[in-house]
Amino acid sequence: MASGVWVLIEHKGGQLAAISKELLGKGKELADALGQPLGALVLGDSTGGLVEQAFAAGAAKAYVVEDAALANYTTDGYVAAAKAAIEAHQPEVLLTGSSLQMRDLTGALAAELGTGLAPDVTGIKVEGGSVQAMRPSHGANVINTLSFGEARPMIASVRRQVGQPIQGAGSGEVVKVAMPQVTIRTKVRKVEERTGAVNLADAMVIVSGGRGLGSPDNYTKLIPELARVMGGTHGASRAIVDAGWIAYERQVGQTGKTVAPKLYVACGISGAIQHLAGMRSSNTIVAINKDADAPIFKVATYGIVGDVNEILPALTAEVQTKTGK
C-alpha cells in the first residue's frame, strides 16, 4: 500500500527552503484528496531541526536518511538515498522544487525507479481520483495536462507559488532509513556563497526593465530604485542583457530565470514569447509600455499605457510615500 504523498525537503543552513514549505501545503491538499498521509523526505548529515520544521509546516511523517555522505548535494548520494527510502516505503507521489539540483535529482531518480516524471510544472491536482500535472510549453502559450502511468511514485518538480505554506501539528512520526552503499563519483570539497548573488527565483517582488527605457542609464536610474521601495529586486529582458546594459544573472525569460513572484512589474518590456515564458506564472503582473498593443498587456493583471521614463519616477515617489522607504 502506498505510504502517502511525499515532499523532498530542500534546505540550507539548517532551514527549510521556502519552496519546501509551499510544497508541504500543496502536498497536504493532494494527500487529503487521495485519502493518504503527508510525508517529508529529509536527506542530510544533520536532520533533527529540519524534521521539526517539516512537522511545523504540515508533514505527518518524516522519512529520514542521515549520513555524512549527504552533507553536500551530489547526484549519486542523493539519488541513492531517495531511492532507498522510496523502495522501502512506497509513496504514491513525490514532489520536489524546480531548482537546478532538484531537476538534476528527479530526472536521475525517475530513471532509476522506472517511473514517470513531470518536470517544472506550474500546477498539480487530483482529478477523478488521478493526479494530473500542468506544464507550459511553446513559450507558455500552451498549457499541457500530464497524467501518469501505473509505476509509482509519480514524481513532479514544481515551480514556486504553486502551493501555500500551512501550519502543521508540530510533531509526527519519524521513520529512519539506512543510507545504502553507493560510490559517489563527485567530491564536493567546499561550498562558498557568492558575494552579491542575485536570487530572482525566490523574490516575492521583481521590477524588470526592457529596451523601452531607452538607455542603460535610464535602467540604472529607475529600475533598482523602484524595486527597492517595493521591497523587491530588479530583473531585465533578454534584449537589454544582450545589449550589455545589465548582467545575465538579472535576465528573466526562457533563456534566463523562470520566476513566479507575487508581484512582477514589467517596465518598457514589449513581451516577447521567451520573456513571457519566464514570468507569466507571477501572481500579479503590472505592465508599463507606451505601445497599447504590446503582447505584455495580454498577460498583465494591470496595464499602464505611457512613457515608462515619465511614469516610473512618479510611481516610485508614490510608493515611497506609502512605505516610507
C-alpha positions in Angstrom: 0.0 0.0 0.0 1.3 3.5 -0.9 2.6 5.4 2.1 1.2 8.8 1.0 2.3 12.0 -0.7 5.9 13.0 0.0 7.8 16.3 -0.3 11.6 16.1 -0.7 12.8 18.8 1.7 15.3 21.3 0.3 17.3 23.1 3.0 20.2 25.5 3.6 21.9 26.4 6.8 19.6 24.2 8.8 16.5 26.0 7.5 13.7 24.6 5.2 13.6 26.3 1.8 10.6 28.4 1.0 9.6 26.1 -1.8 9.5 23.1 0.6 7.1 24.9 2.8 4.9 25.7 -0.2 5.0 22.1 -1.4 4.0 20.8 2.0 0.9 22.9 1.7 0.2 21.6 -1.8 1.1 18.1 -0.7 -1.4 18.2 2.1 -4.1 19.2 -0.5 -3.1 16.2 -2.7 -2.8 13.8 0.2 -6.3 14.7 1.5 -7.8 14.3 -1.9 -6.1 10.9 -2.2 -7.0 9.9 1.4 -3.3 9.4 2.3 -0.9 11.0 4.8 1.6 13.7 4.0 5.2 12.8 4.4 8.5 14.7 4.3 11.6 13.1 2.8 14.6 14.6 4.6 18.1 13.9 3.4 21.2 15.3 5.0 24.1 14.9 7.5 22.2 16.5 10.4 18.5 16.5 10.1 16.9 16.9 13.6 16.0 20.6 13.2 14.8 20.0 9.6 12.4 17.3 10.8 10.9 19.6 13.4 10.4 22.3 10.8 8.8 19.8 8.4 6.3 18.8 11.1 5.6 22.5 11.8 4.9 23.0 8.1 2.3 20.2 7.8 4.1 16.9 7.5 2.6 13.9 9.5 5.6 11.7 8.9 9.3 12.3 8.2 11.3 9.7 6.3 14.9 10.5 7.2 18.2 9.4 5.6 21.0 10.9 7.7 24.6 10.3 6.6 27.9 12.2 6.3 27.8 11.4 2.6 24.7 13.7 2.3 26.4 16.8 3.8 26.5 18.4 0.3 24.4 17.6 -2.7 25.7 15.0 -5.2 23.6 13.2 -7.7 24.9 9.8 -6.7 24.4 10.3 -3.0 21.0 12.0 -3.0 19.5 9.7 -5.7 20.7 6.6 -3.8 19.3 7.9 -0.5 16.0 8.9 -2.0 15.7 5.6 -3.9 16.3 3.6 -0.7 13.6 5.5 1.2 11.1 5.2 -1.7 11.7 1.5 -2.3 11.3 0.8 1.4 8.1 2.8 1.9 6.4 3.1 -1.5 4.9 6.7 -1.6 2.2 7.4 -4.2 3.6 10.9 -5.1 6.9 12.6 -4.7 7.0 16.4 -5.0 10.2 18.5 -5.3 11.0 22.1 -6.1 12.2 23.0 -9.6 15.7 24.2 -8.7 18.7 23.1 -10.7 19.6 20.5 -8.1 16.1 19.1 -8.0 15.8 19.0 -11.8 19.1 17.0 -11.8 17.9 14.7 -9.0 14.4 14.0 -10.3 15.5 13.0 -13.8 18.1 10.6 -12.4 15.7 9.3 -9.7 12.8 8.6 -12.1 15.2 6.8 -14.4 16.5 4.6 -11.5 13.0 3.8 -10.4 11.5 3.4 -13.8 8.7 5.8 -13.1 7.1 8.9 -14.6 8.3 12.4 -14.1 6.5 15.7 -14.8 9.2 18.4 -14.8 8.9 22.1 -14.0 5.2 22.1 -13.5 3.0 25.1 -12.7 0.1 23.2 -11.2 -0.7 19.8 -9.8 -4.1 18.4 -8.7 -6.2 15.3 -8.2 -9.0 15.0 -10.8 -11.3 12.0 -10.7 -9.0 10.1 -8.3 -6.0 10.6 -10.5 -3.1 13.0 -10.2 -2.6 15.5 -13.1 0.2 18.0 -13.6 0.1 21.1 -15.7 3.2 22.2 -17.6 3.6 25.1 -20.1 5.3 24.7 -23.5 5.6 26.7 -26.7 6.7 29.8 -24.9 4.0 29.2 -22.3 1.3 29.7 -25.0 0.2 26.1 -24.5 -0.6 24.5 -21.1 -0.2 20.7 -21.2 -2.1 18.5 -18.8 0.1 15.4 -17.9 -1.1 12.2 -16.4 0.9 9.3 -15.0 1.2 5.6 -15.8 0.9 2.7 -13.4 4.5 3.0 -12.0 4.9 4.7 -8.6 5.8 7.1 -7.2 4.6 9.8 -9.5 7.3 12.4 -9.5 6.9 16.1 -10.2 9.3 19.0 -9.9 7.2 22.1 -9.1 7.7 25.8 -9.6 7.3 28.5 -6.9 3.9 29.9 -5.9 2.0 26.6 -6.8 1.2 26.0 -3.2 0.8 28.0 0.0 2.5 27.2 3.4 0.3 25.8 6.1 0.5 25.4 9.8 1.2 21.8 11.0 0.7 20.0 14.3 4.4 20.4 15.1 5.0 16.8 15.8 4.8 13.5 13.9 6.3 10.0 13.3 10.0 9.8 12.3 11.0 6.8 10.1 14.7 6.2 9.8 16.1 4.8 6.6 19.7 3.5 6.3 22.0 5.1 3.8 22.8 2.4 1.1 26.3 1.6 -0.1 27.0 3.8 -3.0 30.0 5.1 -5.0 29.9 8.9 -5.1 31.8 9.9 -8.1 31.8 13.6 -7.4 33.6 15.0 -4.3 32.4 18.4 -3.1 35.4 19.9 -1.3 33.9 23.3 -0.4 30.7 25.3 -0.9 31.0 29.1 -0.9 28.3 31.7 -1.1 28.8 34.0 -4.0 29.1 37.6 -2.8 26.2 39.7 -4.1 24.5 36.8 -5.7 21.1 37.5 -7.3 18.2 35.3 -6.3 15.4 36.1 -8.7 13.8 32.7 -8.3 12.9 33.3 -4.6 12.0 37.0 -4.9 8.4 38.0 -4.0 8.6 41.3 -5.9 10.5 41.8 -9.2 10.7 45.0 -11.2 12.1 44.3 -14.7 13.2 46.7 -17.4 13.4 46.4 -21.1 14.5 48.3 -24.2 11.6 50.7 -23.9 13.7 52.5 -21.2 15.8 53.9 -24.0 19.3 53.6 -22.4 21.3 51.8 -19.8 21.4 55.0 -17.7 17.6 55.1 -17.5 17.6 51.5 -16.4 20.2 52.1 -13.7 18.4 55.3 -12.5 14.8 54.0 -12.4 14.5 50.2 -12.1 16.6 49.3 -9.0 15.1 52.2 -7.1 11.5 51.2 -7.7 12.4 47.6 -6.8 14.0 48.9 -3.5 11.0 50.9 -2.4 8.7 48.0 -3.3 10.9 45.6 -1.1 12.0 43.5 -4.1 14.8 43.0 -6.6 15.3 44.0 -10.2 15.4 42.0 -13.4 15.7 42.5 -17.1 14.6 41.4 -20.5 16.9 39.4 -22.8 17.1 42.4 -25.2 18.9 44.6 -22.7 21.1 41.8 -21.4 22.2 41.1 -25.0 22.8 44.8 -25.5 25.1 44.8 -22.4 23.0 47.1 -20.2 22.9 44.6 -17.3 24.4 41.2 -16.4 22.9 37.9 -17.5 22.1 36.9 -13.9 19.3 39.5 -14.0 17.6 38.1 -17.1 14.1 36.8 -16.8 12.8 34.5 -19.5 13.1 31.1 -21.2 16.8 31.5 -21.6 17.3 33.3 -18.3 15.5 32.8 -14.9 12.0 31.4 -14.6 10.2 33.4 -11.8 6.9 33.4 -10.1 6.8 36.3 -7.7 3.7 37.7 -6.0 4.2 40.9 -8.0 6.0 41.4 -11.3 6.4 44.9 -12.8 7.4 44.9 -16.5 8.7 48.3 -17.4 9.3 49.0 -21.1 9.1 45.3 -22.0 7.1 44.5 -25.1 6.5 40.9 -24.1 8.4 38.6 -26.4 7.5 34.9 -26.1 10.7 33.9 -24.4 10.2 36.6 -21.7 6.5 35.7 -21.1 7.6 32.1 -20.7 9.7 33.1 -17.7 7.3 35.3 -15.8 3.7 34.7 -16.7 3.2 32.5 -13.6 3.5 35.6 -11.4 0.5 36.2 -9.2 0.1 39.8 -10.2 1.6 41.4 -13.3 1.8 45.1 -13.9 2.9 46.2 -17.4 4.0 49.7 -18.3 4.5 50.3 -22.0 3.8 53.2 -24.5 2.6 50.6 -27.1 -1.0 49.8 -26.2 -0.8 46.7 -28.5 2.3 45.3 -26.8 1.9 41.5 -26.1 2.8 42.1 -22.4 -0.7 43.5 -21.9 -2.3 40.2 -22.8 -0.9 38.6 -19.6 -0.9 41.7 -17.4 -3.2 42.0 -14.4 -2.9 45.8 -14.7 -1.6 47.8 -17.6 -0.4 51.4 -17.9 0.0 52.8 -21.4 2.5 55.6 -21.4 6.2 56.6 -21.4 7.9 54.4 -18.8 10.6 57.1 -18.2 7.8 59.6 -17.1 5.7 57.1 -15.2 8.4 55.4 -13.1 9.6 58.4 -11.2 6.0 59.3 -10.2 5.3 55.6 -9.3 8.5 55.4 -7.2 7.7 58.6 -5.3 4.1 57.4 -4.6 5.3 54.0 -3.3 8.0 55.7 -1.2 5.3 57.9 0.3 3.2 54.9 1.2 6.0 52.7 2.5 8.4 55.3 4.0 11.4 53.6 2.3 
